């Protein structure tokens, strides 16, 4: 994976957030498609959290394999919902400035010195 912040003068990539139309977001107290998809995405996120713990703690190999399969399906369902919401303009992302990314990377690279076992590679 390339990190654009490593290149002098690089700019943050722009993220194309589609613009929702007024018809897609009615101003009523009733649930609309956006609300339903948001609820589904939150449910998938909640499920993946639980399945992550379950998979980590499953002691029986067959159970672990089955839970991992369901966990992967749940992660994919969450990703599909995110993609659908993003396409409709209901889930927006903001590009981060390269200087802020480089600053955070430096901060966490400094934490490596606190680990009891040092990695054999340098980022």
C-alpha positions, 0 to 999 in steps of 0.5 A: 500500500502506498502512502501519498503523504510520503511524496513531497508536495502530495495532496490528499486525494479527493473523495467524491461524495455523491449528492443526495437529491431532496426526494431521497431525504423527505423531512418527515418523522417516518422512517425513510430508506436512509434511516433503514439502511443506517439501522441495518449498517449499525446492526451489522457493526454490532454483530461483527463486534460480537462475532469477533469476540466469539471467534477469538474465544471459540475453543472448538476448531469446527465452531471457530471455523463456522463462526469465522465464516459467519463473521466474514459474511457479516463484515461483507454485509456491512461493507455492502451497506456502506457502499450502497449508502455512500453511492446514494450520498448518505454516508460521507467521507472527508479526505485528511490532510497529508500533514495530519496523516504524517503527524499521526504516523510519527506519533504511533511510530514513536510508540514502538519503542514501548513494545517489549519486542521490537519489530525486525523491519522499519516502516 
